[in-house]
Amino acid sequence: MCGTDPSRFASLPNEMKRRRRPYRRRMTDGQTTALERLLRPLSQRLTSELARALIAVQADAETQARYDELAGKRTEGQLTPAEAAELESMVRANTLLGILKAEAHTLLAPTKPC
């Protein structure tokens, strides 16, 4: 960061030294903010290799098809309680993965010179 004492970062691992700007994308949902705070210690220990692996994670074809099916049924108002719970679980997992991916992108993004 511009104007920041570089010695402040001397004890950080090399991966973290490159990551001097905070995660800027914040979601407005209170639960997501709590989840972000919970995950922050994990995300601060990301390596470049793990960050790239996280970014590459995608649902397999079967999982994506099931999500699409459940989302369609929800839109049509035909979702059973069990299906609603399944869809909610998928949404939560996707939110978690999204937060981790955003942190990974932040780690891998080039820093702007002062």
N, C-alpha and C positions, 0 to 999 in steps of 0.2 A: 504494500500500500504506500502511496506517496506520503512522505513526511513521517513514516513510522520508523522507529529505531530498529535497524536490521538486527541488532544483537538480541532483540526480543524473540527472534526466530532461530537463534543459534542452536538451541537444544532440540528442535523439531527434526523428525526424520526428513530426508530429502523430498519424499512425496508430499509432505505437508508444507514444506517451505514454498513450493510452487503454488500452493493453494492459500493465498493470503486474502482473497476476497470472500466475504460470507456468501452463503447460499441465499440468493435474492428472491427466488420464486417462493412465495408464501401463499398457501391456500387459506381461505377465510374460515373454513369449517373448524370449530373448536377442537373436535376430536383429531383432525389432521394435525393441527398445531401441537397438540399433546404428543401425537405419534412422532412428529418431527423432533420434538425435544427428546423423546425416548431413544430415537435412532441416532441422534447427533453423535454420541460417543463412538458408535460403530462407524458412522460415515467419516469421522475424523481419522480413522485408522485405515481408510481405503488405500490400497496401493494402485498404481496404474494398471497392473495386470488384472486385479479384481474389478476395478472400475470398468475396464473394457469388457470383462465377462458379464458384469451386471447389465451393461448397455445392450449386449447381444441377446439377453434372455427374452424369449417370446413364448407365448402359449403355443402348444402343439395344435395341430389341426383339429383334433377331437375336442379339446378344451375350448378352442375358439368357436367351433360349431355349436357346442352346448351353450356357451355364453350367448351367442347370437340367437339361438332358439329361445332361451329364457327371456332375453331382452325383448324379443318379438312378442312373446306371450304376455309379458308385462304391459307392453304398449297396447295390446288388444284387451287387457283386463282379464286374461284367462290364466293367470298364474296361481297355482295352488300354494298353500302356506309352506309346504316342504320345498317347492320350487323357489319361492320367495327367499327362504333361508339359504338355499344353495346359491342363488344369484347374489344375495348380500355377501356371502362368504367370498365369492369370486371378486366382487367389487372391492372388498376390504383387502384382499391379496393384491389386486391390481394397484390400489392406492399405496400400499406398502412398497411394492416394486417401483412404482412411479417416483416416490420420494427418494428411494435409493438410487434410481437411475439419474434423477436430477442432481443429486450429490456427486455421482460419478461423472456426469457431464461437467460439473463445476470444477472438479479436480483436474480433468483432462483439458479444460479450456486454456488456451494460452493467456498468460497475464499481459495486460496492457502496460507499456512502459510509462513512467511518470512524465 
